[in-house]
Amino acid sequence: MSGRASAVLIGVDAGDKDLILQWAEAGLLPSFRSALKRGLSGVITNPPGLFVGSVWPSFYTGVLPGKHGWYCFEQLRPGTYDLYHTEPGSFVSRDPFWRDLSGAGRKVAILDLPHPFPGAVNGIQLGAWGAHDAGNGPVSWPPSLAREVVGRFGRHPVPGRCNAVRGPMELKVLGEQLLLGVGQRADMTEHFLQREDWDFFASVFSESHCVGHHSWHLHDPTHPGYDQRVARLVGDPVKDVYVAIDAAIGRLLAHTDSETVSIIVCSHGMGPHNDGTFLLDDILRGLEHPEAVKVRGGLRGLWERGRSRALSVRHRGYTGPPREHDRADRPCFQVPNDTYAAAIRVNLVGREPKGKVSPGREYEEFCSLLTRDLLDLVNADTGEPLVREVLRAADLYEGEYMDHLPDLIVEWNRRKPISSVYSPKFGVIQKEYRGVRTGDHKPDGLFVALGRSIPPGRLERPVSITDFAPTIASLLGVPFPEVDGKPIEALLKQCSL
């Protein structure tokens, strides 16, 4: 049976736009090269500071993290000092836009988009089959779909979380498994795309995400982990996976006709894993005077009281004050936010159970002083500023879930690796990164839209990741109100489904 779809979305999770544009121009990615030549393309911006975890929930819901609340695999439970594991499907209060499409009678197929929202739809939905960090899966609607997929196409070769310590040959095997996964996903997507007529069809390739995290040092000769001998042995799995995804996209686009609006979304990017998130707690403890939590009244001297003692601490083995104080006893503390940018929660009176910093003027002064101290940090190995920017969530977001977000977000200067930090207040902290990932995210993405009535070109202004939900809903004539995103007018002006 040959089916068709009115609107098709093909995602490339963490597909780096700079690599794609470079390799498309060089002819290594002919499907992208053709799409960029024939279609409307542009840059995608993602939620500042919180984009790594919130990019796909923001895509699904059309709203930013202050309104859907999900930005990391582990978050602070408001009103406590406890961290808990999160899953958007059981946490985010906003429904994904395809439920509105489904409720309006549109037939949808949602295949393995990251962070699944399980539930009934008018059509099919598969999640956690082979998405990056898929966890326990797969899950589907109808429930029999997961069994059908596994029976017909098998399980993904890299199930669940792909983090692991791997030597050269194990990295070679990982690359081969991811290539097999691309092929299985392409077969599965092609099968369901042709099976029947769809109003909206979506499938996401996540292999680009895993290979970027774990094989970046094999791809990038400037990476400190690059070894020419290992690179000769293993090759460049990043390039191999991108080439395979490009070929799969070509296969899938061949099954769309000129009346189909096809959108390729490369969600966010990838680059070297140069961050200081693993050092933040040591930095905060270095800035925090051990007796500061006992100070009553104004906290302007919270860091200043330790200055004279801290200046004398300059030996490279210094790792900050003792760790006997837990989160409740500190004026602020680190909370999870993946690793691209670090996150800080202020222990606020009235919000946290044992708050130390009062709202209003004291809070503002505390955040301002902490921001200055963070901006004073230096990468002791390069002499460059350690921190590029300190963002306040309250300046970026609004909504009913603001209490779920951190107060401050620390964006690192990621030009060079970070392992040694100098502060005029505590001297030098040195600590080696012990994680297994050699690649980490970049904030911007790329999209290309194709269709008979869509003229070729490139948008001058970026679009937000939240713009795609209302755009697709508008294409299909379904209202999707109360969102932060807005329809991409340059695309809608050319299309009428």
ABEGO torsion letter per residue (X at the ends): XBBBBABBBBBBBGBBAAAAAAAAAAGABAAAAAAAAABBBBBBBBBBGAAAAAAAAAAAAGBBAAAAGBABABBBBBGBABBBBBBAAAABABBBAAAAAAAAGBBBBBBGBBGBBBEBBBEBBBBGAABBGAEBOBBBOBAAAAAAAAAAAEBBABBEBABBBBBAAAAAAAAAAAAAAAAAAAAAAAAAAAABBBABBBBBBAAAAAAAAAAAAAABAABAABBAAAAAAAEBAAAAAAAAAAAAAAAAAAABBAABBBBBBBABBBBBBBBAAAAAAAAAAAABBAAAAABBEBAAAAAAAAAAAAAABABAABAEBBAABBAAABABBBBBBEAABBBBBBBBBGABABBABBBEAAAAAAAAAAAAAAAABBBAAAGBBABABBBBAAAABBEAAAAABBABBBBBBAABBBABBBBAAAEBBBBBBABABABBBBABBBBBBBEAABBBEBBABBBBAAAAAAAAAAAAGBBBBGBABBBBAAAAAABBX
